[in-house]
Amino acid sequence: MLPLDKMLNKSDFLYLVNAGCIKPLCDFLEQDTKIVQVALDGLDNILKIGESEKEQTNNINEMANQIKCVED
């Protein structure tokens, strides 16, 4: 299995986030270890994109905010 960060670019990840992928990725965290690792890798890549866009969003990682909303 190839890691998504090697196959997708930043705009692909942003598209997936806008399509609502964060909650399903978080839901995968309750599965077996291989699925958990894939979900964590995806969430890590999303957070990295949020960090790279902080200058455009008043120094706030909007992707982290979306992940926090899933916890509520």
PDB file of N, CA, C, O and CB in Angstrom:
ATOM      1  N   MET A   1       0.845  -1.177   0.000  1.00  0.00           N
ATOM      2  CA  MET A   1       0.000   0.000   0.000  1.00  0.00           C
ATOM      3  C   MET A   1       0.892   1.242   0.000  1.00  0.00           C
ATOM      4  O   MET A   1       1.780   1.380   0.841  1.00  0.00           O
ATOM      5  CB  MET A   1      -0.962  -0.003   1.223  1.00  0.00           C
ATOM      6  N   LEU A   2       0.650   2.121  -0.930  1.00  0.00           N
ATOM      7  CA  LEU A   2       1.421   3.365  -1.017  1.00  0.00           C
ATOM      8  C   LEU A   2       0.830   4.419  -0.092  1.00  0.00           C
ATOM      9  O   LEU A   2      -0.392   4.544  -0.002  1.00  0.00           O
ATOM     10  CB  LEU A   2       1.455   3.887  -2.468  1.00  0.00           C
ATOM     11  N   PRO A   3       1.674   5.178   0.595  1.00  0.00           N
ATOM     12  CA  PRO A   3       1.162   6.255   1.434  1.00  0.00           C
ATOM     13  C   PRO A   3       0.515   7.349   0.586  1.00  0.00           C
ATOM     14  O   PRO A   3       1.012   7.707  -0.482  1.00  0.00           O
ATOM     15  CB  PRO A   3       2.290   6.845   2.290  1.00  0.00           C
ATOM     16  N   LEU A   4      -0.596   7.866   1.084  1.00  0.00           N
ATOM     17  CA  LEU A   4      -1.316   8.903   0.330  1.00  0.00           C
ATOM     18  C   LEU A   4      -0.477  10.137   0.075  1.00  0.00           C
ATOM     19  O   LEU A   4      -0.622  10.777  -0.967  1.00  0.00           O
ATOM     20  CB  LEU A   4      -2.566   9.301   1.066  1.00  0.00           C
ATOM     21  N   ASP A   5       0.408  10.489   1.014  1.00  0.00           N
ATOM     22  CA  ASP A   5       1.199  11.704   0.814  1.00  0.00           C
ATOM     23  C   ASP A   5       2.155  11.574  -0.364  1.00  0.00           C
ATOM     24  O   ASP A   5       2.657  12.584  -0.858  1.00  0.00           O
ATOM     25  CB  ASP A   5       1.980  12.033   2.074  1.00  0.00           C
ATOM     26  N   LYS A   6       2.418  10.357  -0.823  1.00  0.00           N
ATOM     27  CA  LYS A   6       3.271  10.162  -1.998  1.00  0.00           C
ATOM     28  C   LYS A   6       2.453  10.210  -3.288  1.00  0.00           C
ATOM     29  O   LYS A   6       3.005  10.406  -4.371  1.00  0.00           O
ATOM     30  CB  LYS A   6       4.018   8.823  -1.899  1.00  0.00           C
ATOM     31  N   MET A   7       1.125  10.031  -3.169  1.00  0.00           N
ATOM     32  CA  MET A   7       0.265   9.970  -4.350  1.00  0.00           C
ATOM     33  C   MET A   7      -0.542  11.248  -4.578  1.00  0.00           C
ATOM     34  O   MET A   7      -0.926  11.549  -5.708  1.00  0.00           O
ATOM     35  CB  MET A   7      -0.675   8.803  -4.229  1.00  0.00           C
ATOM     36  N   LEU A   8      -0.798  11.994  -3.508  1.00  0.00           N
ATOM     37  CA  LEU A   8      -1.659  13.175  -3.599  1.00  0.00           C
ATOM     38  C   LEU A   8      -0.860  14.440  -3.343  1.00  0.00           C
ATOM     39  O   LEU A   8       0.147  14.427  -2.635  1.00  0.00           O
ATOM     40  CB  LEU A   8      -2.823  13.075  -2.603  1.00  0.00           C
ATOM     41  N   ASN A   9      -1.325  15.533  -3.931  1.00  0.00           N
ATOM     42  CA  ASN A   9      -0.686  16.814  -3.650  1.00  0.00           C
ATOM     43  C   ASN A   9      -1.572  17.623  -2.697  1.00  0.00           C
ATOM     44  O   ASN A   9      -2.637  17.161  -2.287  1.00  0.00           O
ATOM     45  CB  ASN A   9      -0.424  17.605  -4.969  1.00  0.00           C
ATOM     46  N   LYS A  10      -1.131  18.808  -2.358  1.00  0.00           N
ATOM     47  CA  LYS A  10      -1.833  19.651  -1.390  1.00  0.00           C
ATOM     48  C   LYS A  10      -3.277  19.912  -1.799  1.00  0.00           C
ATOM     49  O   LYS A  10      -4.178  19.823  -0.964  1.00  0.00           O
ATOM     50  CB  LYS A  10      -1.103  20.970  -1.222  1.00  0.00           C
ATOM     51  N   SER A  11      -3.509  20.230  -3.057  1.00  0.00           N
ATOM     52  CA  SER A  11      -4.882  20.538  -3.487  1.00  0.00           C
ATOM     53  C   SER A  11      -5.769  19.290  -3.408  1.00  0.00           C
ATOM     54  O   SER A  11      -6.968  19.399  -3.153  1.00  0.00           O
ATOM     55  CB  SER A  11      -4.884  21.102  -4.932  1.00  0.00           C
ATOM     56  N   ASP A  12      -5.183  18.103  -3.626  1.00  0.00           N
ATOM     57  CA  ASP A  12      -5.958  16.866  -3.467  1.00  0.00           C
ATOM     58  C   ASP A  12      -6.405  16.695  -2.017  1.00  0.00           C
ATOM     59  O   ASP A  12      -7.557  16.355  -1.750  1.00  0.00           O
ATOM     60  CB  ASP A  12      -5.127  15.642  -3.916  1.00  0.00           C
ATOM     61  N   PHE A  13      -5.477  16.935  -1.078  1.00  0.00           N
ATOM     62  CA  PHE A  13      -5.832  16.820   0.334  1.00  0.00           C
ATOM     63  C   PHE A  13      -6.887  17.846   0.723  1.00  0.00           C
ATOM     64  O   PHE A  13      -7.818  17.525   1.462  1.00  0.00           O
ATOM     65  CB  PHE A  13      -4.593  16.988   1.209  1.00  0.00           C
ATOM     66  N   LEU A  14      -6.753  19.070   0.236  1.00  0.00           N
ATOM     67  CA  LEU A  14      -7.750  20.097   0.549  1.00  0.00           C
ATOM     68  C   LEU A  14      -9.119  19.705   0.007  1.00  0.00           C
ATOM     69  O   LEU A  14     -10.138  19.936   0.659  1.00  0.00           O
ATOM     70  CB  LEU A  14      -7.324  21.457  -0.027  1.00  0.00           C
ATOM     71  N   TYR A  15      -9.144  19.119  -1.173  1.00  0.00           N
ATOM     72  CA  TYR A  15     -10.413  18.643  -1.746  1.00  0.00           C
ATOM     73  C   TYR A  15     -11.036  17.584  -0.834  1.00  0.00           C
ATOM     74  O   TYR A  15     -12.233  17.629  -0.552  1.00  0.00           O
ATOM     75  CB  TYR A  15     -10.191  18.062  -3.174  1.00  0.00           C
ATOM     76  N   LEU A  16     -10.221  16.636  -0.376  1.00  0.00           N
ATOM     77  CA  LEU A  16     -10.728  15.572   0.497  1.00  0.00           C
ATOM     78  C   LEU A  16     -11.260  16.137   1.814  1.00  0.00           C
ATOM     79  O   LEU A  16     -12.294  15.691   2.311  1.00  0.00           O
ATOM     80  CB  LEU A  16      -9.625  14.543   0.777  1.00  0.00           C
ATOM     81  N   VAL A  17     -10.555  17.114   2.378  1.00  0.00           N
ATOM     82  CA  VAL A  17     -11.014  17.734   3.619  1.00  0.00           C
ATOM     83  C   VAL A  17     -12.350  18.432   3.386  1.00  0.00           C
ATOM     84  O   VAL A  17     -13.275  18.282   4.184  1.00  0.00           O
ATOM     85  CB  VAL A  17      -9.963  18.737   4.154  1.00  0.00           C
ATOM     86  N   ASN A  18     -12.454  19.182   2.314  1.00  0.00           N
ATOM     87  CA  ASN A  18     -13.714  19.873   2.003  1.00  0.00           C
ATOM     88  C   ASN A  18     -14.846  18.900   1.704  1.00  0.00           C
ATOM     89  O   ASN A  18     -16.018  19.237   1.872  1.00  0.00           O
ATOM     90  CB  ASN A  18     -13.522  20.805   0.817  1.00  0.00           C
ATOM     91  N   ALA A  19     -14.502  17.702   1.266  1.00  0.00           N
ATOM     92  CA  ALA A  19     -15.514  16.681   0.989  1.00  0.00           C
ATOM     93  C   ALA A  19     -15.927  15.935   2.255  1.00  0.00           C
ATOM     94  O   ALA A  19     -16.824  15.093   2.214  1.00  0.00           O
ATOM     95  CB  ALA A  19     -14.992  15.692  -0.048  1.00  0.00           C
ATOM     96  N   GLY A  20     -15.271  16.242   3.388  1.00  0.00           N
ATOM     97  CA  GLY A  20     -15.684  15.665   4.660  1.00  0.00           C
ATOM     98  C   GLY A  20     -14.943  14.404   5.080  1.00  0.00           C
ATOM     99  O   GLY A  20     -15.534  13.538   5.725  1.00  0.00           O
ATOM    100  N   CYS A  21     -13.672  14.277   4.734  1.00  0.00           N
ATOM    101  CA  CYS A  21     -12.942  13.046   5.033  1.00  0.00           C
ATOM    102  C   CYS A  21     -12.438  12.946   6.468  1.00  0.00           C
ATOM    103  O   CYS A  21     -12.051  11.857   6.890  1.00  0.00           O
ATOM    104  CB  CYS A  21     -11.787  12.924   4.108  1.00  0.00           C
ATOM    105  N   ILE A  22     -12.424  14.031   7.233  1.00  0.00           N
ATOM    106  CA  ILE A  22     -11.809  13.980   8.558  1.00  0.00           C
ATOM    107  C   ILE A  22     -12.573  13.053   9.509  1.00  0.00           C
ATOM    108  O   ILE A  22     -11.948  12.235  10.184  1.00  0.00           O
ATOM    109  CB  ILE A  22     -11.733  15.383   9.152  1.00  0.00           C
ATOM    110  N   LYS A  23     -13.880  13.153   9.581  1.00  0.00           N
ATOM    111  CA  LYS A  23     -14.645  12.286  10.495  1.00  0.00           C
ATOM    112  C   LYS A  23     -14.477  10.815  10.151  1.00  0.00           C
ATOM    113  O   LYS A  23     -14.216  10.017  11.052  1.00  0.00           O
ATOM    114  CB  LYS A  23     -16.127  12.653  10.459  1.00  0.00           C
ATOM    115  N   PRO A  24     -14.615  10.415   8.883  1.00  0.00           N
ATOM    116  CA  PRO A  24     -14.388   8.992   8.577  1.00  0.00           C
ATOM    117  C   PRO A  24     -12.972   8.527   8.933  1.00  0.00           C
ATOM    118  O   PRO A  24     -12.797   7.398   9.390  1.00  0.00           O
ATOM    119  CB  PRO A  24     -14.646   8.734   7.098  1.00  0.00           C
ATOM    120  N   LEU A  25     -11.962   9.377   8.732  1.00  0.00           N
ATOM    121  CA  LEU A  25     -10.607   9.001   9.127  1.00  0.00           C
ATOM    122  C   LEU A  25     -10.529   8.787  10.635  1.00  0.00           C
ATOM    123  O   LEU A  25      -9.905   7.832  11.097  1.00  0.00           O
ATOM    124  CB  LEU A  25      -9.598  10.076   8.687  1.00  0.00           C
ATOM    125  N   CYS A  26     -11.154   9.666  11.394  1.00  0.00           N
ATOM    126  CA  CYS A  26     -11.164   9.505  12.853  1.00  0.00           C
ATOM    127  C   CYS A  26     -11.922   8.239  13.257  1.00  0.00           C
ATOM    128  O   CYS A  26     -11.525   7.565  14.208  1.00  0.00           O
ATOM    129  CB  CYS A  26     -11.799  10.739  13.526  1.00  0.00           C
ATOM    130  N   ASP A  27     -12.988   7.913  12.561  1.00  0.00           N
ATOM    131  CA  ASP A  27     -13.738   6.687  12.846  1.00  0.00           C
ATOM    132  C   ASP A  27     -12.881   5.439  12.640  1.00  0.00           C
ATOM    133  O   ASP A  27     -13.051   4.444  13.344  1.00  0.00           O
ATOM    134  CB  ASP A  27     -14.980   6.614  11.962  1.00  0.00           C
ATOM    135  N   PHE A  28     -11.964   5.491  11.678  1.00  0.00           N
ATOM    136  CA  PHE A  28     -11.079   4.359  11.433  1.00  0.00           C
ATOM    137  C   PHE A  28     -10.151   4.084  12.614  1.00  0.00           C
ATOM    138  O   PHE A  28      -9.610   2.984  12.728  1.00  0.00           O
ATOM    139  CB  PHE A  28     -10.258   4.607  10.184  1.00  0.00           C
ATOM    140  N   LEU A  29      -9.961   5.055  13.482  1.00  0.00           N
ATOM    141  CA  LEU A  29      -9.038   4.885  14.600  1.00  0.00           C
ATOM    142  C   LEU A  29      -9.496   3.807  15.578  1.00  0.00           C
ATOM    143  O   LEU A  29      -8.742   3.416  16.469  1.00  0.00           O
ATOM    144  CB  LEU A  29      -8.871   6.195  15.332  1.00  0.00           C
ATOM    145  N   GLU A  30     -10.723   3.327  15.417  1.00  0.00           N
ATOM    146  CA  GLU A  30     -11.247   2.263  16.272  1.00  0.00           C
ATOM    147  C   GLU A  30     -11.092   0.885  15.624  1.00  0.00           C
ATOM    148  O   GLU A  30     -11.657  -0.084  16.132  1.00  0.00           O
ATOM    149  CB  GLU A  30     -12.717   2.524  16.592  1.00  0.00           C
ATOM    150  N   GLN A  31     -10.357   0.766  14.536  1.00  0.00           N
ATOM    151  CA  GLN A  31     -10.195  -0.482  13.792  1.00  0.00           C
ATOM    152  C   GLN A  31      -8.854  -1.144  14.123  1.00  0.00           C
ATOM    153  O   GLN A  31      -8.206  -0.788  15.107  1.00  0.00           O
ATOM    154  CB  GLN A  31     -10.299  -0.220  12.278  1.00  0.00           C
ATOM    155  N   ASP A  32      -8.443  -2.113  13.290  1.00  0.00           N
ATOM    156  CA  ASP A  32      -7.175  -2.803  13.533  1.00  0.00           C
ATOM    157  C   ASP A  32      -5.981  -1.888  13.279  1.00  0.00           C
ATOM    158  O   ASP A  32      -6.138  -0.796  12.733  1.00  0.00           O
ATOM    159  CB  ASP A  32      -7.073  -4.045  12.652  1.00  0.00           C
ATOM    160  N   THR A  33      -4.800  -2.326  13.670  1.00  0.00           N
ATOM    161  CA  THR A  33      -3.626  -1.453  13.682  1.00  0.00           C
ATOM    162  C   THR A  33      -3.212  -0.944  12.308  1.00  0.00           C
ATOM    163  O   THR A  33      -2.757   0.194  12.194  1.00  0.00           O
ATOM    164  CB  THR A  33      -2.481  -2.173  14.295  1.00  0.00           C
ATOM    165  N   LYS A  34      -3.355  -1.749  11.267  1.00  0.00           N
ATOM    166  CA  LYS A  34      -2.965  -1.287   9.931  1.00  0.00           C
ATOM    167  C   LYS A  34      -3.884  -0.145   9.470  1.00  0.00           C
ATOM    168  O   LYS A  34      -3.416   0.851   8.920  1.00  0.00           O
ATOM    169  CB  LYS A  34      -3.012  -2.461   8.915  1.00  0.00           C
ATOM    170  N   ILE A  35      -5.172  -0.299   9.698  1.00  0.00           N
ATOM    171  CA  ILE A  35      -6.126   0.757   9.336  1.00  0.00           C
ATOM    172  C   ILE A  35      -5.879   1.998  10.187  1.00  0.00           C
ATOM    173  O   ILE A  35      -5.956   3.121   9.688  1.00  0.00           O
ATOM    174  CB  ILE A  35      -7.587   0.265   9.514  1.00  0.00           C
ATOM    175  N   VAL A  36      -5.581   1.797  11.472  1.00  0.00           N
ATOM    176  CA  VAL A  36      -5.287   2.931  12.356  1.00  0.00           C
ATOM    177  C   VAL A  36      -4.083   3.705  11.832  1.00  0.00           C
ATOM    178  O   VAL A  36      -4.098   4.935  11.828  1.00  0.00           O
ATOM    179  CB  VAL A  36      -5.025   2.447  13.804  1.00  0.00           C
ATOM    180  N   GLN A  37      -3.037   3.001  11.390  1.00  0.00           N
ATOM    181  CA  GLN A  37      -1.841   3.680  10.882  1.00  0.00           C
ATOM    182  C   GLN A  37      -2.154   4.480   9.622  1.00  0.00           C
ATOM    183  O   GLN A  37      -1.653   5.592   9.457  1.00  0.00           O
ATOM    184  CB  GLN A  37      -0.730   2.661  10.593  1.00  0.00           C
ATOM    185  N   VAL A  38      -2.975   3.929   8.737  1.00  0.00           N
ATOM    186  CA  VAL A  38      -3.364   4.647   7.518  1.00  0.00           C
ATOM    187  C   VAL A  38      -4.151   5.909   7.886  1.00  0.00           C
ATOM    188  O   VAL A  38      -3.920   6.979   7.322  1.00  0.00           O
ATOM    189  CB  VAL A  38      -4.210   3.730   6.582  1.00  0.00           C
ATOM    190  N   ALA A  39      -5.083   5.776   8.838  1.00  0.00           N
ATOM    191  CA  ALA A  39      -5.871   6.934   9.262  1.00  0.00           C
ATOM    192  C   ALA A  39      -4.979   7.995   9.904  1.00  0.00           C
ATOM    193  O   ALA A  39      -5.127   9.184   9.621  1.00  0.00           O
ATOM    194  CB  ALA A  39      -6.971   6.502  10.245  1.00  0.00           C
ATOM    195  N   LEU A  40      -4.056   7.571  10.766  1.00  0.00           N
ATOM    196  CA  LEU A  40      -3.154   8.525  11.406  1.00  0.00           C
ATOM    197  C   LEU A  40      -2.264   9.222  10.389  1.00  0.00           C
ATOM    198  O   LEU A  40      -2.018  10.423  10.503  1.00  0.00           O
ATOM    199  CB  LEU A  40      -2.298   7.823  12.448  1.00  0.00           C
ATOM    200  N   ASP A  41      -1.779   8.484   9.399  1.00  0.00           N
ATOM    201  CA  ASP A  41      -0.960   9.099   8.349  1.00  0.00           C
ATOM    202  C   ASP A  41      -1.763  10.146   7.581  1.00  0.00           C
ATOM    203  O   ASP A  41      -1.256  11.225   7.276  1.00  0.00           O
ATOM    204  CB  ASP A  41      -0.425   8.024   7.380  1.00  0.00           C
ATOM    205  N   GLY A  42      -3.015   9.821   7.272  1.00  0.00           N
ATOM    206  CA  GLY A  42      -3.868  10.784   6.572  1.00  0.00           C
ATOM    207  C   GLY A  42      -4.117  12.034   7.392  1.00  0.00           C
ATOM    208  O   GLY A  42      -4.023  13.149   6.881  1.00  0.00           O
ATOM    209  N   LEU A  43      -4.437  11.847   8.676  1.00  0.00           N
ATOM    210  CA  LEU A  43      -4.668  12.997   9.555  1.00  0.00           C
ATOM    211  C   LEU A  43      -3.393  13.825   9.730  1.00  0.00           C
ATOM    212  O   LEU A  43      -3.452  15.053   9.781  1.00  0.00           O
ATOM    213  CB  LEU A  43      -5.182  12.527  10.925  1.00  0.00           C
ATOM    214  N   ASP A  44      -2.249  13.157   9.820  1.00  0.00           N
ATOM    215  CA  ASP A  44      -0.969  13.863   9.932  1.00  0.00           C
ATOM    216  C   ASP A  44      -0.726  14.734   8.704  1.00  0.00           C
ATOM    217  O   ASP A  44      -0.309  15.885   8.833  1.00  0.00           O
ATOM    218  CB  ASP A  44       0.189  12.860  10.110  1.00  0.00           C
ATOM    219  N   ASN A  45      -0.980  14.200   7.533  1.00  0.00           N
ATOM    220  CA  ASN A  45      -0.798  14.977   6.298  1.00  0.00           C
ATOM    221  C   ASN A  45      -1.752  16.173   6.246  1.00  0.00           C
ATOM    222  O   ASN A  45      -1.373  17.259   5.808  1.00  0.00           O
ATOM    223  CB  ASN A  45      -1.018  14.079   5.065  1.00  0.00           C
ATOM    224  N   ILE A  46      -2.975  15.967   6.691  1.00  0.00           N
ATOM    225  CA  ILE A  46      -3.950  17.061   6.720  1.00  0.00           C
ATOM    226  C   ILE A  46      -3.484  18.156   7.677  1.00  0.00           C
ATOM    227  O   ILE A  46      -3.573  19.340   7.355  1.00  0.00           O
ATOM    228  CB  ILE A  46      -5.348  16.539   7.138  1.00  0.00           C
ATOM    229  N   LEU A  47      -2.989  17.767   8.849  1.00  0.00           N
ATOM    230  CA  LEU A  47      -2.490  18.757   9.809  1.00  0.00           C
ATOM    231  C   LEU A  47      -1.286  19.519   9.258  1.00  0.00           C
ATOM    232  O   LEU A  47      -1.151  20.719   9.498  1.00  0.00           O
ATOM    233  CB  LEU A  47      -2.113  18.074  11.126  1.00  0.00           C
ATOM    234  N   LYS A  48      -0.419  18.838   8.530  1.00  0.00           N
ATOM    235  CA  LYS A  48       0.737  19.505   7.922  1.00  0.00           C
ATOM    236  C   LYS A  48       0.290  20.556   6.907  1.00  0.00           C
ATOM    237  O   LYS A  48       0.884  21.630   6.822  1.00  0.00           O
ATOM    238  CB  LYS A  48       1.658  18.474   7.243  1.00  0.00           C
ATOM    239  N   ILE A  49      -0.745  20.253   6.148  1.00  0.00           N
ATOM    240  CA  ILE A  49      -1.274  21.225   5.191  1.00  0.00           C
ATOM    241  C   ILE A  49      -1.829  22.427   5.948  1.00  0.00           C
ATOM    242  O   ILE A  49      -1.606  23.570   5.549  1.00  0.00           O
ATOM    243  CB  ILE A  49      -2.373  20.584   4.295  1.00  0.00           C
ATOM    244  N   GLY A  50      -2.551  22.174   7.039  1.00  0.00           N
ATOM    245  CA  GLY A  50      -3.071  23.266   7.859  1.00  0.00           C
ATOM    246  C   GLY A  50      -1.954  24.147   8.385  1.00  0.00           C
ATOM    247  O   GLY A  50      -2.091  25.370   8.418  1.00  0.00           O
ATOM    248  N   GLU A  51      -0.852  23.539   8.797  1.00  0.00           N
ATOM    249  CA  GLU A  51       0.296  24.315   9.266  1.00  0.00           C
ATOM    250  C   GLU A  51       0.868  25.176   8.146  1.00  0.00           C
ATOM    251  O   GLU A  51       1.250  26.325   8.371  1.00  0.00           O
ATOM    252  CB  GLU A  51       1.382  23.385   9.821  1.00  0.00           C
ATOM    253  N   SER A  52       0.925  24.617   6.942  1.00  0.00           N
ATOM    254  CA  SER A  52       1.505  25.375   5.831  1.00  0.00           C
ATOM    255  C   SER A  52       0.617  26.535   5.390  1.00  0.00           C
ATOM    256  O   SER A  52       1.083  27.441   4.700  1.00  0.00           O
ATOM    257  CB  SER A  52       1.759  24.455   4.654  1.00  0.00           C
ATOM    258  N   GLU A  53      -0.654  26.515   5.780  1.00  0.00           N
ATOM    259  CA  GLU A  53      -1.580  27.575   5.382  1.00  0.00           C
ATOM    260  C   GLU A  53      -1.896  28.554   6.507  1.00  0.00           C
ATOM    261  O   GLU A  53      -2.774  29.403   6.351  1.00  0.00           O
ATOM    262  CB  GLU A  53      -2.858  26.967   4.880  1.00  0.00           C
ATOM    263  N   LYS A  54      -1.203  28.454   7.632  1.00  0.00           N
ATOM    264  CA  LYS A  54      -1.503  29.319   8.768  1.00  0.00           C
ATOM    265  C   LYS A  54      -1.363  30.796   8.452  1.00  0.00           C
ATOM    266  O   LYS A  54      -2.093  31.612   9.016  1.00  0.00           O
ATOM    267  CB  LYS A  54      -0.611  28.974   9.914  1.00  0.00           C
ATOM    268  N   GLU A  55      -0.449  31.163   7.568  1.00  0.00           N
ATOM    269  CA  GLU A  55      -0.277  32.576   7.216  1.00  0.00           C
ATOM    270  C   GLU A  55      -1.540  33.141   6.565  1.00  0.00           C
ATOM    271  O   GLU A  55      -1.817  34.335   6.678  1.00  0.00           O
ATOM    272  CB  GLU A  55       0.923  32.749   6.272  1.00  0.00           C
ATOM    273  N   GLN A  56      -2.296  32.291   5.891  1.00  0.00           N
ATOM    274  CA  GLN A  56      -3.503  32.733   5.199  1.00  0.00           C
ATOM    275  C   GLN A  56      -4.733  32.713   6.111  1.00  0.00           C
ATOM    276  O   GLN A  56      -5.788  33.229   5.743  1.00  0.00           O
ATOM    277  CB  GLN A  56      -3.751  31.858   3.981  1.00  0.00           C
ATOM    278  N   THR A  57      -4.595  32.112   7.308  1.00  0.00           N
ATOM    279  CA  THR A  57      -5.757  31.959   8.187  1.00  0.00           C
ATOM    280  C   THR A  57      -5.494  32.532   9.576  1.00  0.00           C
ATOM    281  O   THR A  57      -5.833  31.908  10.582  1.00  0.00           O
ATOM    282  CB  THR A  57      -6.142  30.487   8.299  1.00  0.00           C
ATOM    283  N   ASN A  58      -4.894  33.712   9.634  1.00  0.00           N
ATOM    284  CA  ASN A  58      -4.627  34.407  10.904  1.00  0.00           C
ATOM    285  C   ASN A  58      -3.874  33.546  11.904  1.00  0.00           C
ATOM    286  O   ASN A  58      -4.180  33.558  13.096  1.00  0.00           O
ATOM    287  CB  ASN A  58      -5.925  34.866  11.524  1.00  0.00           C
ATOM    288  N   ASN A  59      -2.891  32.798  11.420  1.00  0.00           N
ATOM    289  CA  ASN A  59      -2.028  31.957  12.255  1.00  0.00           C
ATOM    290  C   ASN A  59      -2.790  30.851  12.979  1.00  0.00           C
ATOM    291  O   ASN A  59      -2.401  30.439  14.072  1.00  0.00           O
ATOM    292  CB  ASN A  59      -1.310  32.812  13.268  1.00  0.00           C
ATOM    293  N   ILE A  60      -3.872  30.371  12.371  1.00  0.00           N
ATOM    294  CA  ILE A  60      -4.684  29.290  12.941  1.00  0.00           C
ATOM    295  C   ILE A  60      -4.641  28.105  11.992  1.00  0.00           C
ATOM    296  O   ILE A  60      -4.807  28.261  10.783  1.00  0.00           O
ATOM    297  CB  ILE A  60      -6.160  29.751  13.190  1.00  0.00           C
ATOM    298  N   ASN A  61      -4.417  26.922  12.547  1.00  0.00           N
ATOM    299  CA  ASN A  61      -4.456  25.704  11.742  1.00  0.00           C
ATOM    300  C   ASN A  61      -5.923  25.267  11.644  1.00  0.00           C
ATOM    301  O   ASN A  61      -6.441  24.600  12.539  1.00  0.00           O
ATOM    302  CB  ASN A  61      -3.550  24.563  12.368  1.00  0.00           C
ATOM    303  N   GLU A  62      -6.573  25.647  10.560  1.00  0.00           N
ATOM    304  CA  GLU A  62      -7.989  25.343  10.372  1.00  0.00           C
ATOM    305  C   GLU A  62      -8.253  23.839  10.313  1.00  0.00           C
ATOM    306  O   GLU A  62      -9.327  23.375  10.697  1.00  0.00           O
ATOM    307  CB  GLU A  62      -8.496  26.004   9.102  1.00  0.00           C
ATOM    308  N   MET A  63      -7.275  23.088   9.833  1.00  0.00           N
ATOM    309  CA  MET A  63      -7.443  21.633   9.769  1.00  0.00           C
ATOM    310  C   MET A  63      -7.506  21.056  11.185  1.00  0.00           C
ATOM    311  O   MET A  63      -8.289  20.144  11.448  1.00  0.00           O
ATOM    312  CB  MET A  63      -6.284  20.977   8.964  1.00  0.00           C
ATOM    313  N   ALA A  64      -6.689  21.582  12.090  1.00  0.00           N
ATOM    314  CA  ALA A  64      -6.722  21.129  13.490  1.00  0.00           C
ATOM    315  C   ALA A  64      -8.079  21.461  14.109  1.00  0.00           C
ATOM    316  O   ALA A  64      -8.612  20.670  14.887  1.00  0.00           O
ATOM    317  CB  ALA A  64      -5.574  21.788  14.315  1.00  0.00           C
ATOM    318  N   ASN A  65      -8.635  22.607  13.775  1.00  0.00           N
ATOM    319  CA  ASN A  65      -9.963  22.977  14.284  1.00  0.00           C
ATOM    320  C   ASN A  65     -11.021  21.989  13.810  1.00  0.00           C
ATOM    321  O   ASN A  65     -11.924  21.640  14.570  1.00  0.00           O
ATOM    322  CB  ASN A  65     -10.336  24.401  13.837  1.00  0.00           C
ATOM    323  N   GLN A  66     -10.919  21.536  12.564  1.00  0.00           N
ATOM    324  CA  GLN A  66     -11.887  20.567  12.059  1.00  0.00           C
ATOM    325  C   GLN A  66     -11.763  19.234  12.788  1.00  0.00           C
ATOM    326  O   GLN A  66     -12.765  18.571  13.058  1.00  0.00           O
ATOM    327  CB  GLN A  66     -11.701  20.364  10.556  1.00  0.00           C
ATOM    328  N   ILE A  67     -10.540  18.847  13.102  1.00  0.00           N
ATOM    329  CA  ILE A  67     -10.338  17.587  13.836  1.00  0.00           C
ATOM    330  C   ILE A  67     -10.883  17.729  15.251  1.00  0.00           C
ATOM    331  O   ILE A  67     -11.486  16.792  15.773  1.00  0.00           O
ATOM    332  CB  ILE A  67      -8.828  17.194  13.871  1.00  0.00           C
ATOM    333  N   LYS A  68     -10.682  18.885  15.881  1.00  0.00           N
ATOM    334  CA  LYS A  68     -11.224  19.109  17.222  1.00  0.00           C
ATOM    335  C   LYS A  68     -12.746  19.018  17.212  1.00  0.00           C
ATOM    336  O   LYS A  68     -13.335  18.532  18.178  1.00  0.00           O
ATOM    337  CB  LYS A  68     -10.778  20.478  17.762  1.00  0.00           C
ATOM    338  N   CYS A  69     -13.391  19.472  16.148  1.00  0.00           N
ATOM    339  CA  CYS A  69     -14.851  19.416  16.047  1.00  0.00           C
ATOM    340  C   CYS A  69     -15.344  17.972  16.036  1.00  0.00           C
ATOM    341  O   CYS A  69     -16.443  17.701  16.521  1.00  0.00           O
ATOM    342  CB  CYS A  69     -15.329  20.146  14.782  1.00  0.00           C
ATOM    343  N   VAL A  70     -14.575  17.055  15.505  1.00  0.00           N
ATOM    344  CA  VAL A  70     -14.962  15.641  15.478  1.00  0.00           C
ATOM    345  C   VAL A  70     -15.012  15.092  16.889  1.00  0.00           C
ATOM    346  O   VAL A  70     -15.844  14.236  17.186  1.00  0.00           O
ATOM    347  CB  VAL A  70     -13.983  14.816  14.618  1.00  0.00           C
ATOM    348  N   GLU A  71     -14.130  15.570  17.774  1.00  0.00           N
ATOM    349  CA  GLU A  71     -14.090  15.092  19.143  1.00  0.00           C
ATOM    350  C   GLU A  71     -15.351  15.461  19.907  1.00  0.00           C
ATOM    351  O   GLU A  71     -15.744  14.742  20.826  1.00  0.00           O
ATOM    352  CB  GLU A  71     -12.878  15.645  19.849  1.00  0.00           C
ATOM    353  N   ASP A  72     -15.990  16.562  19.549  1.00  0.00           N
ATOM    354  CA  ASP A  72     -17.158  17.052  20.301  1.00  0.00           C
ATOM    355  C   ASP A  72     -18.384  16.275  20.029  1.00  0.00           C
ATOM    356  O   ASP A  72     -19.440  16.571  20.588  1.00  0.00           O
ATOM    357  CB  ASP A  72     -17.422  18.475  19.996  1.00  0.00           C
TER     358      ASP A  72
END
